[in-house]
Amino acid sequence: MYLLCGLIGAFLGARQAKKRNGSRADVAQYAAGYGIFFALIGLLVTVLLDRSVI
């Protein structure tokens, strides 16, 4: 689940940087930042769901 969230975050970050007319480095940095953030959120949700089910 966190991998999927990371990919979605990377896509959203790249789209945000392109929307702001960023260079390739900006697009890569936004994609990495959003990807890491969304992956951490996905990991947190996964852990919370795992703990609450058992």
C-alpha positions as CSV (number, residue, x, y, z in Angstrom):
1,M,0.0,0.0,0.0
2,Y,2.8,2.4,0.8
3,L,4.5,1.8,-2.5
4,L,1.3,2.6,-4.4
5,C,0.9,5.8,-2.3
6,G,4.5,6.7,-3.1
7,L,3.9,6.3,-6.8
8,I,0.8,8.4,-6.6
9,G,2.7,11.1,-4.7
10,A,5.5,11.1,-7.2
11,F,3.0,11.6,-10.0
12,L,1.2,14.4,-8.2
13,G,4.6,16.1,-7.3
14,A,5.8,15.9,-10.9
15,R,2.5,17.3,-12.1
16,Q,2.7,20.2,-9.6
17,A,6.2,21.1,-10.7
18,K,5.3,21.0,-14.4
19,K,2.2,23.2,-13.6
20,R,4.6,25.8,-12.1
21,N,6.9,25.6,-15.2
22,G,9.7,24.0,-13.3
23,S,12.9,22.6,-14.8
24,R,13.7,18.9,-14.9
25,A,15.5,19.2,-11.6
26,D,12.4,20.8,-10.1
27,V,10.2,18.1,-11.4
28,A,12.5,15.4,-10.0
29,Q,12.7,17.1,-6.6
30,Y,9.0,17.6,-6.3
31,A,8.4,14.0,-7.4
32,A,10.8,12.7,-4.8
33,G,9.5,14.9,-2.0
34,Y,5.8,14.1,-2.7
35,G,6.6,10.4,-3.2
36,I,8.4,10.1,0.1
37,F,5.7,12.0,2.0
38,F,2.9,10.0,0.5
39,A,4.8,6.7,1.1
40,L,5.2,7.7,4.8
41,I,1.5,8.4,5.1
42,G,0.7,5.1,3.4
43,L,3.0,3.3,5.7
44,L,1.4,4.9,8.8
45,V,-2.1,4.0,7.5
46,T,-0.9,0.4,6.9
47,V,0.5,0.1,10.4
48,L,-2.6,1.6,12.0
49,L,-4.9,-0.7,10.0
50,D,-2.8,-3.7,10.9
51,R,-2.8,-2.9,14.6
52,S,-6.5,-2.2,14.8
53,V,-7.6,-5.4,12.9
54,I,-5.6,-7.8,15.1
